[in-house]
Amino acid sequence: MKRNTIKTIAYALAFSFASTSCSDFLDQESKTAMTEEGVFSKIENIEPLVIGLYNSVVEVKKGRGSLMFNFGIDETKGGERQLWENPQFLYMDGYKGLMASNERLAEQWASRWPVVTASAKAVYALSLTEEEPEKAQNLLGEASFIRGIFTYELAMLWGEVPIIDRAREKELGYGRQPLKDVWTFIINDLENAAKYMPETQSDKKRATCWAGWMMLGKAYMSAPEETGLRDFDKARECFEKVMPRYSLMNSYADLWDTEQPNCAESIFEFQFRKGWPNCNHWMNDLGSGAAYRTFDAICWFAGWDMIVPTPWAYSDVADGGVWEEGDTRKEESIRYDFSYNGEPCRPMEGGAGDELLPHIKKFEDIRTNVEGSQPWESGKHFAYLRLADVILCHAECLNELGRTAEAVNEVNDKIRARAWNWNLPADKKWNTGMSQAEFRTNILNERTRELSFEGWRRMDLIRTGNLVKYAKERNPSVQKANAIQDFHVLYPIPDTEIKGNADISEEDQNPGYGANTNK
């Protein structure tokens, strides 16, 4: 149990880095001089640690790491076969039986802390070196960015979380910290990222200051109101720094073209590759491919369908869904056709009946449609941060600042215009006279149409206070279980952490998840 705790991870990483770094110097310096301070005084020892963080981010995010938190929201639900075979998924999707002992949820908690801890190690190391000040600042910005985005995610999903700061380790320990302190820490990290990361990077897997500004804006929008740190005007300023630096792709379809990685709209992109070990598995995990033929010439449904769209997310407005007539994003985001070279495919043997219902299409990697390839080898790049998201966030800020008409024009002229191939019909233009409340509803729907299945929906629903309401209204799994309550906005701290971390006890558990409280 203890090997999964934050504290144990911190010590393990410290030992690992010190050991491998020291070996580079055994022929040059006395072993007695191999203190941590001595190793970290040399920037050549710190830079590989920072660069390695990006590989760690991709390892966490590929496969289930980016999909798990799509259970139980209005936009997506679990595929029926997968829910039947995996009770842990079922509990996350319907909330009935969701407890601190959920192993799949514990895996996601545990996978993120090593990255946070390694980032904190790098930040601390950079405080010890006096070499190459400009380079050191750039590296500090990158390490702060990675720690910032993961702490942001952990705080959104679990609330009060530990603050991992090597310089304050004795003061803070590894226990949960007050919400205001956590969000102050996140904002400070992302401020450093925006301030110190370079404007450009020759290595596309590394983040720039514009990614820092974008995430800083998201942090100002997302900080819980009770912290006093939510600030739409500061967020607006952050987004306005980013927008002039990028441009929307001419066609929404271009965003999902494997021949156009790191496009003009992409601000920070996960760099995957087709084939093991650099693939992301998403095409298979989501059933994004239409179908594939097997050795026996039978055309089967292609994919594991871990996550599928809810009826609301794949249906037209006339049928109670989100999609409007003529919106080109619909066919690019969702697969409705299941055939291979014109041949209808069969559902999986023993399937639960939803294999041929609409699936997520965005992650289809057509490069696997060749002899010798398999759908689980997909490796399409993924734009974690992109300009369209910035524009929608900026418009949301304008609305919150009482500038609703400006916000409407921004969405009409940029996001919705592209969705209709830059010829937005008059009846599809939003009315500049809509109220602030109407805009809040409309912008959340527009974010689904533009950013569906890209990993931001749970965060959007949490920060706007709509998770429980919309999950009840739109997710069949949630409706069937009839168990979701307000406390489910946060996940439970895993049992493994409580049992293995002396700084977190049962009393520190999130409300609603104590013994026998979540049947």
Helices and strands as residue ranges (DSSP letters): G 2-4, H 6-23, G 31-33, H 36-40, H 43-61, H 64-67, G 68-70, E 76-78, H 80-85, H 87-94, H 103-126, H 133-158, G 166-168, H 169-172, H 179-196, H 209-222, G 225-227, H 232-242, G 243-245, G 252-256, E 266-270, H 282-286, E 291-293, E 299-301, E 307-309, H 311-314, G 317-319, H 329-333, E 334-335, E 339-340, E 343-344, E 359-360, G 366-368, G 375-377, E 382-386, H 387-400, H 404-410, I 411-416, H 417-419, G 426-428, H 436-451, H 457-463, H 467-474, H 476-481, G 486-489, H 495-500, G 506-508
